[in-house]
Structures are given as C-alpha cells and as structure tokens.
C-alpha cells in the first residue's frame, strides 16, 4: 500500500508524534513562526525539515549510517522503520550513559549484597562496592587519569584563526526563575570573550541546541548570543547553531556555517579539555581545520597532593571520573560509527 493510502488513524498518530518530537527549528525563530512547506505525501503536520531533524535527534551516533533517506525521499514505510530504529538507538545510548556512572554500580552492588543469602557473597559484594567507590573518587588516581587523557602540549601553530567555535553544554535554564544559569563549563564562553576583547578573533560561532524531548526546547546558543551582546560584542560578529545536540552535529552544523562564509578554517575550537580529543577528531572528520583551545582542565600536572588525597574519597573526583568515563566511551563510539578520525 503506497503512502497515499495511509489510513486516517495513522495520519493522526503520526501528527501527534510530530508535535511531541519534531518541534525543532533550524533558525532562531519561534516554533509558531515555522513556515516550512509540508512534504507531499507526508503525515499531517510533519515537514521535511522537522522529520530530518527528528531523525538526527534520535539517531545520535548512528545518523550517518542510517542517512535518513526515508525522510528525504518521502518513503513513509522506510520512515516508520527509521522511527523505531532511531528510538531504540536513543534509548540504548541513554542506558549506556547510565551504566557508566560509578554510583549506579555502587547502588547495584549494595542492593545485591543486601539480598544475598551467603555471608561470603555479601562480604565480597560489599568489598567490591567499597573498592569501586575508593578508585572512582580517589583524587590522586583521577588526576593521573586526567593528565593522561587531556591535551597538555598543544604546541605552536602557523595558523592564525579569526573565528572561534564555542561548543554548547555550559548552561541550564531555570524554569522557576526564567533565567539562564551558567555552569562551570561556561569557561568556554569566557575564553571566547577574552579572545574577542584581545582582538585575536573577530567572529564567534556558538554551537548548541536543546537535547530535550519534553517539549521544553530552549537552544542555549540563543541565550549565549544574548549574553555575548550584553558583554559588548557586536551582534553581527556572533553566529549561532540552534539545532545540534551532540558533538557530531556541532561539527556538521558548524561546517555548514563556515561553508556559507566560504571558509572551512582554521578556527579556534573551544571546549572542555576532557572533551577536546573527541571534539577535535570529529571536527577534523567534518573537514574543519581546528586549533584547540581547551578550558576547564580536570588535571593538575603539578601533582600537588596532600596526604588526604591518597585516602579520603572526594565527590569532586567522582564527578570528574564520571565525565572522563563518558568521554572514553564516546571516543570509541565515534570511531566505530565513522564520525571521527
């Protein structure tokens, strides 16, 4: 049965799906002002722009493999297959992120030990849980891992970029107070301001949308732009990407912006030091020549340890270990999916 013979019920279901999941824009305009043309033969309310955005959202690491040709060529049967595949990939990625957290495994082990009947097994499980807590929250161990992972010797480059790309993930939106809250990662934004004020660059690109399926769509690049303007930076010198939701899409959308300006670099790439290896490899894969400008280092190469650092668990170290583990898996996933060099 061809696309034109879809039942009215299917159209209504897909229209509801479009309202829940496809409400993403390529511009800074509000959703109510979207005037994109509907795709001929597509479900009611679903535009070509929205459907491709949806697939990018749910495919995550796998979007380059799927290609979302079903959306582009309006084949609704393939579209349905893509929908479920993307949904599965999205759920799996969220599950894997949870499984990486040491506190999750600590809770599992303690619960397991609580219900275990054999005393030896109880003791073993508690011992493993304590060892996991100690290793993942030990300041010395986490610092040494960060030193090995984060870029340290960037060296000098002959390139003289006039553009800085700031990757998102440095702000949250306070729904109660209706204001943007900058996190520790806002050092990315501060670095861009510093480079601009020092006349090192003349253009800032902020790349970051809103990875949310709850309907609360607030692309942080829009608010970052307002913040930069408030800091005295000319609005014409600020370019934003409002739809990217991961590092891969940061690179793809930034490449589009640079191509529209007839340039693919070099650019300063500003992101957290632990994120830099994956970000640099992904941007290189997208054909962008980057000069790394890492900020917010987790590591302390001076190794100024005190006695308590060796033995006392630290919540700060646990948080850093969590972030590092996420990046390790992210690098492997991007390599396997062909999204980075």
DAKADA-V567582 format. One record per helix or strand of 3 or more residues. SS is the DSSP state (alpha for helix, beta for strand). FROM is the first residue (numbers start at 0). TO is the last residue. If there is no record, write none. Layout:
BEGIN
ss = {SS	SS}
from = {FROM	FROM}
to = {TO	TO}
END
This chain:
BEGIN
ss = {alpha	alpha	alpha	alpha	alpha	alpha	alpha	alpha	alpha	beta	beta	beta	alpha	beta	alpha	alpha	beta	alpha	beta	alpha	beta	alpha	alpha}
from = {2	7	30	47	68	75	101	118	138	162	170	178	183	202	219	234	237	246	264	272	288	306	314}
to = {4	20	32	65	71	98	114	135	148	166	173	181	196	206	229	236	240	259	271	284	294	310	335}
END
